[in-house]
Amino acid sequence: MTDKELLYVEDALGHEQYFQTRCQEVFGQLQDADLKMCVQQITQKHNQLFQSFYGLL
């Protein structure tokens, strides 16, 4: 993996961690069960993406 590709993967990991954190914060603030379920699914998707990027390392 080139240095540039490694930087891209590191950047993508940081973004996915940020999205997971934000989704968890929003999840904790929501009252509506349907919205909470939607945000939970989005959080899981970002976790899967994080794991995929991490697997490249």
mmCIF file as gemmi writes it, N, C-alpha and C atoms, coordinates in Angstrom:
data_model
loop_
_atom_site.group_PDB
_atom_site.id
_atom_site.type_symbol
_atom_site.label_atom_id
_atom_site.label_alt_id
_atom_site.label_comp_id
_atom_site.label_asym_id
_atom_site.label_entity_id
_atom_site.label_seq_id
_atom_site.pdbx_PDB_ins_code
_atom_site.Cartn_x
_atom_site.Cartn_y
_atom_site.Cartn_z
_atom_site.occupancy
_atom_site.B_iso_or_equiv
_atom_site.pdbx_formal_charge
_atom_site.auth_seq_id
_atom_site.auth_asym_id
_atom_site.pdbx_PDB_model_num
ATOM 1 N N . MET Axp A 1 ? 0.864 -1.165 0 1 0 ? 1 A 1
ATOM 2 C CA . MET Axp A 1 ? 0 0 0 1 0 ? 1 A 1
ATOM 3 C C . MET Axp A 1 ? 0.916 1.235 0 1 0 ? 1 A 1
ATOM 4 N N . THR Axp A 2 ? 0.603 2.174 -0.854 1 0 ? 2 A 1
ATOM 5 C CA . THR Axp A 2 ? 1.419 3.387 -0.928 1 0 ? 2 A 1
ATOM 6 C C . THR Axp A 2 ? 1.122 4.291 0.262 1 0 ? 2 A 1
ATOM 7 N N . ASP Axp A 3 ? 2.011 5.254 0.479 1 0 ? 3 A 1
ATOM 8 C CA . ASP Axp A 3 ? 1.793 6.208 1.566 1 0 ? 3 A 1
ATOM 9 C C . ASP Axp A 3 ? 0.49 6.978 1.386 1 0 ? 3 A 1
ATOM 10 N N . LYS Axp A 4 ? 0.205 7.351 0.145 1 0 ? 4 A 1
ATOM 11 C CA . LYS Axp A 4 ? -1.019 8.105 -0.138 1 0 ? 4 A 1
ATOM 12 C C . LYS Axp A 4 ? -2.257 7.258 0.151 1 0 ? 4 A 1
ATOM 13 N N . GLU Axp A 5 ? -2.218 6 -0.229 1 0 ? 5 A 1
ATOM 14 C CA . GLU Axp A 5 ? -3.348 5.107 0.042 1 0 ? 5 A 1
ATOM 15 C C . GLU Axp A 5 ? -3.526 4.899 1.543 1 0 ? 5 A 1
ATOM 16 N N . LEU Axp A 6 ? -2.43 4.768 2.258 1 0 ? 6 A 1
ATOM 17 C CA . LEU Axp A 6 ? -2.496 4.608 3.704 1 0 ? 6 A 1
ATOM 18 C C . LEU Axp A 6 ? -3.112 5.84 4.359 1 0 ? 6 A 1
ATOM 19 N N . LEU Axp A 7 ? -2.739 7.019 3.896 1 0 ? 7 A 1
ATOM 20 C CA . LEU Axp A 7 ? -3.328 8.246 4.426 1 0 ? 7 A 1
ATOM 21 C C . LEU Axp A 7 ? -4.828 8.298 4.156 1 0 ? 7 A 1
ATOM 22 N N . TYR Axp A 8 ? -5.229 7.832 2.969 1 0 ? 8 A 1
ATOM 23 C CA . TYR Axp A 8 ? -6.655 7.806 2.642 1 0 ? 8 A 1
ATOM 24 C C . TYR Axp A 8 ? -7.409 6.884 3.604 1 0 ? 8 A 1
ATOM 25 N N . VAL Axp A 9 ? -6.856 5.702 3.859 1 0 ? 9 A 1
ATOM 26 C CA . VAL Axp A 9 ? -7.517 4.752 4.751 1 0 ? 9 A 1
ATOM 27 C C . VAL Axp A 9 ? -7.585 5.324 6.165 1 0 ? 9 A 1
ATOM 28 N N . GLU Axp A 10 ? -6.51 5.934 6.632 1 0 ? 10 A 1
ATOM 29 C CA . GLU Axp A 10 ? -6.519 6.549 7.963 1 0 ? 10 A 1
ATOM 30 C C . GLU Axp A 10 ? -7.566 7.653 8.052 1 0 ? 10 A 1
ATOM 31 N N . ASP Axp A 11 ? -7.68 8.451 7.008 1 0 ? 11 A 1
ATOM 32 C CA . ASP Axp A 11 ? -8.675 9.518 6.974 1 0 ? 11 A 1
ATOM 33 C C . ASP Axp A 11 ? -10.088 8.935 6.99 1 0 ? 11 A 1
ATOM 34 N N . ALA Axp A 12 ? -10.306 7.894 6.218 1 0 ? 12 A 1
ATOM 35 C CA . ALA Axp A 12 ? -11.619 7.25 6.162 1 0 ? 12 A 1
ATOM 36 C C . ALA Axp A 12 ? -11.979 6.649 7.528 1 0 ? 12 A 1
ATOM 37 N N . LEU Axp A 13 ? -11.002 6.053 8.2 1 0 ? 13 A 1
ATOM 38 C CA . LEU Axp A 13 ? -11.244 5.51 9.547 1 0 ? 13 A 1
ATOM 39 C C . LEU Axp A 13 ? -11.683 6.62 10.501 1 0 ? 13 A 1
ATOM 40 N N . GLY Axp A 14 ? -11.012 7.756 10.427 1 0 ? 14 A 1
ATOM 41 C CA . GLY Axp A 14 ? -11.367 8.887 11.285 1 0 ? 14 A 1
ATOM 42 C C . GLY Axp A 14 ? -12.779 9.38 11.014 1 0 ? 14 A 1
ATOM 43 N N . HIS Axp A 15 ? -13.148 9.438 9.744 1 0 ? 15 A 1
ATOM 44 C CA . HIS Axp A 15 ? -14.502 9.879 9.395 1 0 ? 15 A 1
ATOM 45 C C . HIS Axp A 15 ? -15.544 8.905 9.923 1 0 ? 15 A 1
ATOM 46 N N . GLU Axp A 16 ? -15.292 7.629 9.757 1 0 ? 16 A 1
ATOM 47 C CA . GLU Axp A 16 ? -16.253 6.63 10.223 1 0 ? 16 A 1
ATOM 48 C C . GLU Axp A 16 ? -16.389 6.656 11.747 1 0 ? 16 A 1
ATOM 49 N N . GLN Axp A 17 ? -15.292 6.86 12.456 1 0 ? 17 A 1
ATOM 50 C CA . GLN Axp A 17 ? -15.373 6.983 13.911 1 0 ? 17 A 1
ATOM 51 C C . GLN Axp A 17 ? -16.188 8.21 14.298 1 0 ? 17 A 1
ATOM 52 N N . TYR Axp A 18 ? -15.977 9.309 13.591 1 0 ? 18 A 1
ATOM 53 C CA . TYR Axp A 18 ? -16.73 10.537 13.861 1 0 ? 18 A 1
ATOM 54 C C . TYR Axp A 18 ? -18.227 10.299 13.634 1 0 ? 18 A 1
ATOM 55 N N . PHE Axp A 19 ? -18.578 9.664 12.505 1 0 ? 19 A 1
ATOM 56 C CA . PHE Axp A 19 ? -19.987 9.415 12.206 1 0 ? 19 A 1
ATOM 57 C C . PHE Axp A 19 ? -20.619 8.511 13.262 1 0 ? 19 A 1
ATOM 58 N N . GLN Axp A 20 ? -19.9 7.495 13.713 1 0 ? 20 A 1
ATOM 59 C CA . GLN Axp A 20 ? -20.422 6.615 14.75 1 0 ? 20 A 1
ATOM 60 C C . GLN Axp A 20 ? -20.684 7.392 16.039 1 0 ? 20 A 1
ATOM 61 N N . THR Axp A 21 ? -19.741 8.238 16.41 1 0 ? 21 A 1
ATOM 62 C CA . THR Axp A 21 ? -19.89 9.036 17.629 1 0 ? 21 A 1
ATOM 63 C C . THR Axp A 21 ? -21.085 9.965 17.535 1 0 ? 21 A 1
ATOM 64 N N . ARG Axp A 22 ? -21.215 10.646 16.417 1 0 ? 22 A 1
ATOM 65 C CA . ARG Axp A 22 ? -22.343 11.571 16.236 1 0 ? 22 A 1
ATOM 66 C C . ARG Axp A 22 ? -23.671 10.827 16.242 1 0 ? 22 A 1
ATOM 67 N N . CYS Axp A 23 ? -23.733 9.685 15.588 1 0 ? 23 A 1
ATOM 68 C CA . CYS Axp A 23 ? -24.968 8.902 15.559 1 0 ? 23 A 1
ATOM 69 C C . CYS Axp A 23 ? -25.345 8.458 16.971 1 0 ? 23 A 1
ATOM 70 N N . GLN Axp A 24 ? -24.368 8.041 17.757 1 0 ? 24 A 1
ATOM 71 C CA . GLN Axp A 24 ? -24.651 7.619 19.127 1 0 ? 24 A 1
ATOM 72 C C . GLN Axp A 24 ? -25.16 8.786 19.962 1 0 ? 24 A 1
ATOM 73 N N . GLU Axp A 25 ? -24.6 9.974 19.742 1 0 ? 25 A 1
ATOM 74 C CA . GLU Axp A 25 ? -25.07 11.151 20.467 1 0 ? 25 A 1
ATOM 75 C C . GLU Axp A 25 ? -26.515 11.475 20.094 1 0 ? 25 A 1
ATOM 76 N N . VAL Axp A 26 ? -26.817 11.436 18.801 1 0 ? 26 A 1
ATOM 77 C CA . VAL Axp A 26 ? -28.178 11.725 18.34 1 0 ? 26 A 1
ATOM 78 C C . VAL Axp A 26 ? -29.14 10.661 18.855 1 0 ? 26 A 1
ATOM 79 N N . PHE Axp A 27 ? -28.72 9.4 18.807 1 0 ? 27 A 1
ATOM 80 C CA . PHE Axp A 27 ? -29.564 8.307 19.286 1 0 ? 27 A 1
ATOM 81 C C . PHE Axp A 27 ? -30 8.552 20.731 1 0 ? 27 A 1
ATOM 82 N N . GLY Axp A 28 ? -29.08 9.006 21.543 1 0 ? 28 A 1
ATOM 83 C CA . GLY Axp A 28 ? -29.384 9.261 22.946 1 0 ? 28 A 1
ATOM 84 C C . GLY Axp A 28 ? -30.349 10.411 23.165 1 0 ? 28 A 1
ATOM 85 N N . GLN Axp A 29 ? -30.491 11.288 22.192 1 0 ? 29 A 1
ATOM 86 C CA . GLN Axp A 29 ? -31.352 12.456 22.326 1 0 ? 29 A 1
ATOM 87 C C . GLN Axp A 29 ? -32.746 12.248 21.74 1 0 ? 29 A 1
ATOM 88 N N . LEU Axp A 30 ? -32.897 11.226 20.925 1 0 ? 30 A 1
ATOM 89 C CA . LEU Axp A 30 ? -34.175 11.009 20.248 1 0 ? 30 A 1
ATOM 90 C C . LEU Axp A 30 ? -35.2 10.357 21.161 1 0 ? 30 A 1
ATOM 91 N N . GLN Axp A 31 ? -36.457 10.699 20.948 1 0 ? 31 A 1
ATOM 92 C CA . GLN Axp A 31 ? -37.574 10.107 21.677 1 0 ? 31 A 1
ATOM 93 C C . GLN Axp A 31 ? -38.372 9.144 20.788 1 0 ? 31 A 1
ATOM 94 N N . ASP Axp A 32 ? -38.437 9.457 19.509 1 0 ? 32 A 1
ATOM 95 C CA . ASP Axp A 32 ? -39.229 8.676 18.564 1 0 ? 32 A 1
ATOM 96 C C . ASP Axp A 32 ? -38.558 7.327 18.292 1 0 ? 32 A 1
ATOM 97 N N . ALA Axp A 33 ? -39.285 6.247 18.504 1 0 ? 33 A 1
ATOM 98 C CA . ALA Axp A 33 ? -38.729 4.893 18.355 1 0 ? 33 A 1
ATOM 99 C C . ALA Axp A 33 ? -38.305 4.6 16.919 1 0 ? 33 A 1
ATOM 100 N N . ASP Axp A 34 ? -39.088 5.071 15.945 1 0 ? 34 A 1
ATOM 101 C CA . ASP Axp A 34 ? -38.746 4.822 14.54 1 0 ? 34 A 1
ATOM 102 C C . ASP Axp A 34 ? -37.452 5.541 14.159 1 0 ? 34 A 1
ATOM 103 N N . LEU Axp A 35 ? -37.303 6.775 14.611 1 0 ? 35 A 1
ATOM 104 C CA . LEU Axp A 35 ? -36.073 7.521 14.322 1 0 ? 35 A 1
ATOM 105 C C . LEU Axp A 35 ? -34.88 6.884 15.02 1 0 ? 35 A 1
ATOM 106 N N . LYS Axp A 36 ? -35.084 6.424 16.241 1 0 ? 36 A 1
ATOM 107 C CA . LYS Axp A 36 ? -33.994 5.767 16.969 1 0 ? 36 A 1
ATOM 108 C C . LYS Axp A 36 ? -33.536 4.513 16.225 1 0 ? 36 A 1
ATOM 109 N N . MET Axp A 37 ? -34.491 3.743 15.705 1 0 ? 37 A 1
ATOM 110 C CA . MET Axp A 37 ? -34.156 2.539 14.968 1 0 ? 37 A 1
ATOM 111 C C . MET Axp A 37 ? -33.366 2.898 13.702 1 0 ? 37 A 1
ATOM 112 N N . CYS Axp A 38 ? -33.782 3.948 13.017 1 0 ? 38 A 1
ATOM 113 C CA . CYS Axp A 38 ? -33.1 4.404 11.813 1 0 ? 38 A 1
ATOM 114 C C . CYS Axp A 38 ? -31.659 4.823 12.127 1 0 ? 38 A 1
ATOM 115 N N . VAL Axp A 39 ? -31.482 5.596 13.176 1 0 ? 39 A 1
ATOM 116 C CA . VAL Axp A 39 ? -30.151 6.053 13.566 1 0 ? 39 A 1
ATOM 117 C C . VAL Axp A 39 ? -29.3 4.865 14.009 1 0 ? 39 A 1
ATOM 118 N N . GLN Axp A 40 ? -29.907 3.901 14.673 1 0 ? 40 A 1
ATOM 119 C CA . GLN Axp A 40 ? -29.168 2.709 15.09 1 0 ? 40 A 1
ATOM 120 C C . GLN Axp A 40 ? -28.675 1.936 13.865 1 0 ? 40 A 1
ATOM 121 N N . GLN Axp A 41 ? -29.493 1.837 12.838 1 0 ? 41 A 1
ATOM 122 C CA . GLN Axp A 41 ? -29.098 1.152 11.606 1 0 ? 41 A 1
ATOM 123 C C . GLN Axp A 41 ? -27.958 1.908 10.915 1 0 ? 41 A 1
ATOM 124 N N . ILE Axp A 42 ? -28.029 3.214 10.918 1 0 ? 42 A 1
ATOM 125 C CA . ILE Axp A 42 ? -26.97 4.033 10.318 1 0 ? 42 A 1
ATOM 126 C C . ILE Axp A 42 ? -25.667 3.839 11.094 1 0 ? 42 A 1
ATOM 127 N N . THR Axp A 43 ? -25.766 3.792 12.406 1 0 ? 43 A 1
ATOM 128 C CA . THR Axp A 43 ? -24.582 3.565 13.237 1 0 ? 43 A 1
ATOM 129 C C . THR Axp A 43 ? -23.955 2.217 12.909 1 0 ? 43 A 1
ATOM 130 N N . GLN Axp A 44 ? -24.776 1.196 12.776 1 0 ? 44 A 1
ATOM 131 C CA . GLN Axp A 44 ? -24.266 -0.133 12.439 1 0 ? 44 A 1
ATOM 132 C C . GLN Axp A 44 ? -23.586 -0.13 11.072 1 0 ? 44 A 1
ATOM 133 N N . LYS Axp A 45 ? -24.154 0.588 10.116 1 0 ? 45 A 1
ATOM 134 C CA . LYS Axp A 45 ? -23.555 0.671 8.784 1 0 ? 45 A 1
ATOM 135 C C . LYS Axp A 45 ? -22.184 1.336 8.847 1 0 ? 45 A 1
ATOM 136 N N . HIS Axp A 46 ? -22.071 2.398 9.628 1 0 ? 46 A 1
ATOM 137 C CA . HIS Axp A 46 ? -20.771 3.067 9.763 1 0 ? 46 A 1
ATOM 138 C C . HIS Axp A 46 ? -19.777 2.17 10.492 1 0 ? 46 A 1
ATOM 139 N N . ASN Axp A 47 ? -20.247 1.352 11.412 1 0 ? 47 A 1
ATOM 140 C CA . ASN Axp A 47 ? -19.368 0.399 12.076 1 0 ? 47 A 1
ATOM 141 C C . ASN Axp A 47 ? -18.853 -0.635 11.072 1 0 ? 47 A 1
ATOM 142 N N . GLN Axp A 48 ? -19.725 -1.099 10.194 1 0 ? 48 A 1
ATOM 143 C CA . GLN Axp A 48 ? -19.314 -2.053 9.164 1 0 ? 48 A 1
ATOM 144 C C . GLN Axp A 48 ? -18.285 -1.422 8.224 1 0 ? 48 A 1
ATOM 145 N N . LEU Axp A 49 ? -18.528 -0.173 7.853 1 0 ? 49 A 1
ATOM 146 C CA . LEU Axp A 49 ? -17.576 0.521 6.988 1 0 ? 49 A 1
ATOM 147 C C . LEU Axp A 49 ? -16.229 0.687 7.678 1 0 ? 49 A 1
ATOM 148 N N . PHE Axp A 50 ? -16.265 1.036 8.969 1 0 ? 50 A 1
ATOM 149 C CA . PHE Axp A 50 ? -15.032 1.166 9.732 1 0 ? 50 A 1
ATOM 150 C C . PHE Axp A 50 ? -14.264 -0.152 9.716 1 0 ? 50 A 1
ATOM 151 N N . GLN Axp A 51 ? -14.972 -1.245 9.98 1 0 ? 51 A 1
ATOM 152 C CA . GLN Axp A 51 ? -14.318 -2.555 10.001 1 0 ? 51 A 1
ATOM 153 C C . GLN Axp A 51 ? -13.738 -2.911 8.629 1 0 ? 51 A 1
ATOM 154 N N . SER Axp A 52 ? -14.43 -2.534 7.57 1 0 ? 52 A 1
ATOM 155 C CA . SER Axp A 52 ? -13.924 -2.795 6.217 1 0 ? 52 A 1
ATOM 156 C C . SER Axp A 52 ? -12.64 -2.017 5.961 1 0 ? 52 A 1
ATOM 157 N N . PHE Axp A 53 ? -12.638 -0.738 6.312 1 0 ? 53 A 1
ATOM 158 C CA . PHE Axp A 53 ? -11.433 0.067 6.132 1 0 ? 53 A 1
ATOM 159 C C . PHE Axp A 53 ? -10.294 -0.462 7.006 1 0 ? 53 A 1
ATOM 160 N N . TYR Axp A 54 ? -10.618 -0.815 8.242 1 0 ? 54 A 1
ATOM 161 C CA . TYR Axp A 54 ? -9.607 -1.318 9.165 1 0 ? 54 A 1
ATOM 162 C C . TYR Axp A 54 ? -9.001 -2.626 8.632 1 0 ? 54 A 1
ATOM 163 N N . GLY Axp A 55 ? -9.833 -3.415 7.983 1 0 ? 55 A 1
ATOM 164 C CA . GLY Axp A 55 ? -9.357 -4.67 7.396 1 0 ? 55 A 1
ATOM 165 C C . GLY Axp A 55 ? -8.335 -4.469 6.295 1 0 ? 55 A 1
ATOM 166 N N . LEU Axp A 56 ? -8.329 -3.294 5.693 1 0 ? 56 A 1
ATOM 167 C CA . LEU Axp A 56 ? -7.338 -3.003 4.653 1 0 ? 56 A 1
ATOM 168 C C . LEU Axp A 56 ? -5.94 -2.847 5.225 1 0 ? 56 A 1
ATOM 169 N N . LEU Axp A 57 ? -5.877 -2.539 6.508 1 0 ? 57 A 1
ATOM 170 C CA . LEU Axp A 57 ? -4.57 -2.352 7.132 1 0 ? 57 A 1
ATOM 171 C C . LEU Axp A 57 ? -3.995 -3.695 7.503 1 0 ? 57 A 1
